[in-house]
Amino acid sequence: MSKQTYRVCFCFRRRFRLAAAEAPADIRGIFGEYSENGVMGADGLRRFLAEVQGEAKATAEGAQGVIDGLNHAHLFHRRGMNLEAFFKYLFGDANPPLDPKIGIHQDMTAPLSQYFIYTSHNTYLTGNQVSSDSSDIPIIRALQAGVRGIELDLWPNSTKDNVDVLHGRTLTTPVELITCLRSIKEHAFSVSEYPVVVTLEDHLTADLQALVAEMITQTFGEMLFIPGSEPPSEFPSPESLKRRVLISTKPPKEYLGAKKVEVNESSSDKGQDSAEDEARRKLVVDFKSEIDCNKDADEDGEGVDSDEDDEEDQKLQQQAASQYRNLIAIPAGKGKGGMQGWLRVDPTKVRRLSLSEQEFEKAISQFGKDVVRFTQNNLLRVYPKAIRLDSSNYNPMSAWIHGAQMVALNMQGYGKSLWSVHGMFRANGGCGYVKKPEFLLKAAPDGDIFDPRADLPIKTTLRVTVYMGEGWYYDFSHTHFDSYSPPDFYAKIRIVGVPADTMKMKTKAMVNSWIPTWDESFEFPLTVPELALLRVEVRENGEFAGQTCLPVWELRRGIRAVPLYNRKGVKYKCVKLLVRFEFPNPPGPHHHRFPSPSPRKRIPMRACNPRPSHPEKAINPQRSSFPLIPDPDQSSRSEKMSKQTYRVCFCFRRRFRLAASEAPADIKAIFERYSENGVMTADHLRRFMAEVQGVEGATAEDAQAAMDSLKHLPLFHRRGFHLEGFFKYLFGDANPPLDPALGVHHDMNAPLSHYFIYTGHNSYLTGNQLSSDCSDVPIINALRKGVRVIELDIWPNSTNDDVNVLHGRTLTTPVELIKCFRSIKEHAFVASEYPVVITLEDHLTQDLQAKVAEMITQTFGDMLFCPESDLKEFPSPESLKKRVIISTKPPKEYLQAKEVKVKNNDAKKEKDEEAWGSEVKNAKMDDNNDDDDDEEDEDDEEDPKEQQNEAPEYRRLIAIHAGKGKGGMKDWLRVDPNKVRRLSLSEQELEKAIVTYGKDIVRFTQRNMLRVYPKGIRFDSSNYNPLIGWTHGAQMVSIASLRTEEKDTESCHCSPTKFLQFIITQNSYATICSCGNHCCIILRSSSKEDNNVMSQQGYGRSLWLMHGMFKANGGCGYVKKPNFLLNADAYGEVFDPSATLPVKTTLRVTVYMGEGWYYDFRHTHFDAYSPPDFYARVGIAGVPADTIMKKTKTLEDNWIPAWDEVFEFPLTVPELALLRIEVHEYDMSEKDDFAGQTCLPVRELRKGIRSVSLHSRKGEKYNNVKLLMRFDFV
């Protein structure tokens, strides 16, 4: 570990000297205090344990035992411990932050309602909530992790004679109930002997309930807790229920209640209903509750619409199996009325209430104290909202601070919410039960109820000193975090608790160190330490490097070794932090009063921290003329650029001197070289332009024109530029990185397939993909930005006599097709005169196709390009100037025969499986359910009967035919020398295809068009990289940038008229076919934070890459592909972007400085207490070998950061490289703030010193924010 080598490129390496772990200065000081002559004996260690570690009962014998435990040859000293051994002890496993000896130490004889209970949600699922497997394995894992609340959803099996566990009305596979029950019995008490609560979500008939009762009784036997005949007025205690299993559920409603309604409806009909109508009515009844109850189908079956009033429960219970009902130890129910009625406390009986996270949020906003009062005797279960289809989780702390005992989370996921759960239930010996604080169990002396949002006095302060970390070197490969150097670790420390206590802090980043030594202190004033969790996370340049979460009330004082865990909560073998925990003002006998009689504000940590987390951010006399000044006048202050004042707290302010923009040293040196006596003449400027800026053929007239452009400024000199004028010229708008004079300079006479085309998707949507408006305004905006491909989804209107544009089978409101056409006609060539392609996704009948053909012809007239026959080669953009092109495929939903479709689907699946093998099951399932853009079966070889049925006028308008052909991927990519076409692939299909058919894709795109669109199920709101498509030659690339794109491709083969019902939630919906088949239930997700296949409504890095690509070639929307993507080489081989290629050129980027934020943002936008701390990220997006991101240093308290740093980027394929530039503001207590971005095509970068304008997240150019940069190709 003394030296480590990193490969920079194929011929160069960097070697780093790596030091071993060394005790921080604080540890050395403490060792010196408690040792003699470099040795710490047993008595010294005892005093250290008592005085520093807070172990009041430490004995000399115990200390000697610690010393004996370190009896290793190189560490042991006969008289005690040397410094190395002491450091080893502190950083060892025997010194954890929680005391393993205390075990279960809380009172366990109180009722269950007085404990937080480790509870899981849909425990049986192995993955997402839609298509994963149901199994007993996740149940076993949960129990082995200490979970005490297990949830099972019970449904009849396919033959209605047994019971399965599955997530109903989804594509999850079932597991038999008896398998789950046996696994619970076997593993229930392997970790904790305290009771397991099995929550049953019951969708069974009375007969099957009786079967379940028999299974439970026979499986658990004496382990089963059977309550008395009378409803309990108080829950039993965990102690009295040791090694017992409790059943919690409510009387069923789905079969017993809905069936009754269905029978009534049937009897009122006139006998004319078909079997299809009966199935439709059954589904409407089954799903109606899920639509009305906040769109959030209660995972417990306790929907809002089904007011579980006691009278109806009694009627239903009379029909239920009595032996089943007798097993219910914790009855569930909501009672009559709305939320206030549900929270009403009945002193004669206790119950469990279940609320979705959305219902709970509404409840605490209106009835916060009622929620706390309810949980003093009753159980409250909170579960994730239904739209968390990816098994993500909500913040459990909001429920705990209101007394909710059963905060159910998806244990199969991971993330910060689950880390908090792990932290909470590390308390009390990890037994799965944590006693609630007294103030949540009873009212205050004055009768008031605890309010977690009240302004409470500070009860104690936790001081956390993060000394150092180690172990990553052993648990990770040496290039895991950074391929070119050792990692740059930083730690994030956060308190999770009541809102007043929640706070985030961050250490500085330690550059190039496997053993980071931060040695920083943070103080966290706590008003409710009994509910506070300390969360620690280590990251490397944004990449996860470990986490832990600890209950503050059980933290051991002193210096401790804190082990870190991975994202899923699995402990790393070696990774640890050395941290010191102190309570400078430990909590006394203070009792909470609500609200606090003496509310007080806390000075932000940035101002009051005695040991700044960023030492260089301490007030610097050279930067701040008055570090802290009383505020004599709060009303009047004139803000000037020379001085700026920030409010630190209610009575103090800090004042900073702000310097004006100044030329960097490099610019001054260049000015000296190209000037005489401090003046740069036109001839000097011409030489500078030719030699430094790389302007070929620069003339004195050009130089003089540049000077004349600044004549109006006071900095002008009659003979030329002085330094300030030269600097102003370089940093001005007349010196951009791309040459505006170039305009459209690519050859525009090649076929369309030779160009990347700026492509829109669902261009008509104003917002999300589910419930936003459809309009022509987004289409207009897209065309004005230069987009050349517009997509319209066309559907019959409600009367089937006209055509609308909308996102089908969603709640989007329609817009008339004719309106969209007229707007396209008016704005098509505002930004570019090159052709506009309209992609039609067609769901029309023959008559409406004819009507659309008439609309298109009449609207566009001579603008419309209509080929006389199938094209053997696409025409060129030049020949299609100011023309509109129609691209679509023959419709399948109305016209395609079912038999042909089934046959083609089977053939496709067989051939794909043959090519890809049996890849991940879930991935294949995703593929089946993905947004296939209704192009799953774009058969080129269409049925002759279908061709006869199509409207001939409509067919003649199609200039770019879409189609996949029969068979699998290999057939889709087959090149027909006699005709060209467009193929559409989802991102998943493309990613799989490039593994096996990468070169075939490149070969296909040499003549044909390839469109790539996002998968329909992007539950994690992730993005895919558009360069995957571009580097393989795809012309029409659509991306999901902060928003998930979806389109409707159904996996069932029913007529569209059978799709009758939506379950719509804020971010998800299901289309249900009236055939009632599981395969006809298709769940979708749309989180408008991740949507837009380049849909112009969204934003994000993927869209920034799109903007960067199409800044090339004058912004005309067409960018010529490099020659290697258009032709095979001399050996017949086509381009392979994943191949190892030689470096063609190296781009050297110098980031001098930035300015303009002061004018475009409020002075407290980035930081409320000081000027911003900007850093820049510069990188390349391109083929995998070229892709890299680098970062400048962070400049503190400066509106005009002058980084003056140089970065080099070796490029193997510069023709496809994009230069990414982002500026962020470092924030030690929160996520770093965004401060601007741009993306530039490397192939069109101008050499030399340039002024680079930055843009907002949405791609809008800031008025003043710019960077001064230099670009050189070496």
C-alpha angles and dihedrals in degrees: 000000000000093000134020131189128212125191111234096180137336094292106026133066135184122219122206128194109227120203125211122248111286129191112258119242092258091057092047090051093050091047090052091051096051100036138070124218091349095307128102111208129198093272093050091049090048091054090047091051092049100041104033104022094041093232097144094179096053113138134197089245091055091048091050089051089056091051092048089051088063094053095138121141099245096037104039124094119187093233097043140288128340120210094271092052092046090051090047090052093050091048094044134103091254091070106060124163093243120054108246091194098065093064115168102001105153124097105270097183097083122099118281090251089070094065138073104234124209099243133180132201124225086351094184097064119104095199140341124008094246114048110004127113124267111226144153091239095083088048091054091048092049092051091047088053090055100260111159100184116068122183124205126182109212121208134163113261121242093276093044091232100101140029128256131188114227143126099269124234093016135093094260115131117238132242124200115261093227090059091055094046092051091050091050090052093049098047105025095105103026091109106018131020093209119108126289116219114209110201112202121202098201126208096158140123120242091260092055091045088058089050090051090050090053092048092050094046094047095043101047100028110169092001088072117095109218113191126220123267094260120075108259118250090200133021118246119250127261089241092057090047099052112152091003130128119221126200118216123184143112134242109284122254106172097079101021099042104030092043090059091052091048093053091050092050092048093052092053093056122095096237095260097109117119124217088260091056091051091051090048093051091049091054092047090054093045095050103033093089091053093055096048100044100078088293084280111117102213109248086214093049088249097128121179093238094056098069097200095217116178095244094057090044089055092052092048093046090055088063095044125091107274093214089056092049092050091061095061106109096169110037117207125213144133103213127213127323131017130308095309090053092048090054094050110123118228109203091202098058142017130219145168121259121197122205130177115236089255093051089046093052090052091046096053092046091057106020105023096144091044089056091053091046091050092052093054090081106003132061121249120197120194119192135183120274116259095250091070089095091153091062092250120154143228128232106282094196094077088061097044094051088056092051100257107160103193107049100174118207134176102258093191091068130064138215143102095308092056090045088057090052090051089050095049094050096046082079123092094028094303092281093142095248121091119183114238117238116266094250089063092051101054142010122271118262089268091053096254123137124233113268112195090198095056121111101254130183119258108266100186141343125235115209114198120191113192105202105172148312137229142171103071090105090063099040099044136045112258092248096044095104102025128010094205107039143007114287128279102222126192130174129226117205121193140173114218113196141091112356093258092056099043109111138151128209134175136204124224117269115259107219122225097351132130089189104045115197107197100160093189130148129214130186124210117191107211127203095179107025090165089073100034124115123195110219119193123187130177121204137178113217089325095318118120115253105166144314145200137182124207134186107246094212090061099041114127114231118241139036111336140176106237114199117214129221135208124250092277094050097258112143117243115234098232112005111113140151126219106224136168121215121198135170103205091186105027116205114269130195090301117145125206116249118193117250103016114247091215111039114189137183123234123227109241113261092240089067103037106034106123091209106038113225086220105040093194089055091067111113108286117205091213090057103034119046092194113027096192121002130176112250106242095175124029096177108054128047130137112216112217129174091243094064132018130188128210126192111236097180138335094294107025136062135187122223124206130194109228118203124215122248111285131190114256119244091257091057091047091052092049090049090052090051094049101038140068124219091348095308128104111207127201091265092051090050091049090054090047091051092050100041104033104022095041094230104160115214094013109174135201087247090059090050092048091050089054090052093046090054088068097043092106092062121089090234093071119119120204093233097043141284125344116198096278093049092048090049090049090051093051092047094045134103090253091070106060124162093243120055109244090193091066094070115167101354105153119101103268096185098084123097118281090252089069093068140072105232126209099243131195128196129204082358093177098064119105095196140341124009096246114044110006126111124269111225144155091240096083088048090054091048091050093050091049089055091054101260109159102187119063122185123207125184106209123202136166113266121242093276094043092233100101140030128254133187115229143127098268124237093015135094094260113132114238132241124203115262093225090058091055092048092051092050091049090051092050098046105025096105103029094106101023136013093212120108125290117219116208111202111202120201098201126209097158140125122240093263093052091047088058089049091051090050089054092048092050094047095047095043101047101027110167091004089071119096111214116176117215093225142356110308120246088192131012116252120246127262089241092057091047098051111152091003129129119221127200119216124182143116131245107279118257106183095075103018110033116097114241093227093056091049095051091047093050093046091053092047092049093050093048094050094044091051090049090054101039101028121217096322121180109324095222092050091055090048090051088052092055091051099037130115096275089170090237086286099110091116105029092157115191090196096064124188108269089225090057091051089054090050095051120097102259092210089056094048093051091059094060107104097167111041118209120212145135102202125221124306131025137317096297090057093045090056095048110123116227109205090203100056143018130219146168121258122196122206130178116235089255092052090049094048091050093043096053090057092063106013104031095131092043089057092052090047091048092052093053088079107006134056122251122196120193121196134177125270114261097234109062097151094160092053090237127156133229122221114254089205089072086068097039095048088056093049100258108160101195108048119176120188138198103230112182089325134074116239120216140179131173121262111155123210093210123077099224125127113271089243089070094063098094113151140053129198097205123187130165092277108009144046142177128217110214123199117215090232085081093224120150090227088059094062108091118182121202137185131208121177103177086213087076108031138110125084082218080316097166091229094078140057142202142113094301091056090046088058088051090052090048094051093050096046082079124093095027094303092281094142094247121091119183114238117237115265093249089065091051102048140030118244126251090280094051092254121138127217117285112196092195094055121108105254132181119259108265098188141343122234113212113199121191115194104201105171148310137230143171103071091105090063099039099045137046111260091246095044095104102025129011093205108040143004115289128280103222128192129174130224116207124182150141127253112195140093112356094260092056099042113109140135127211134183138214124224118273115256113212127228097350132131090190105046115196105196099161094189130151127216129184125207118191107211126202094177107024090165090072098035124115122196110226119201125182132169121205135178114233112236118185095194101041143016112306113266122245112242105173145310145201137180124209133188106245093212091063100040114128116231118241139035111337141177108237116199117214128220137209124254089271092053096256113144116243116234097234112002111115141152126219107222141164125219123198132169110214 
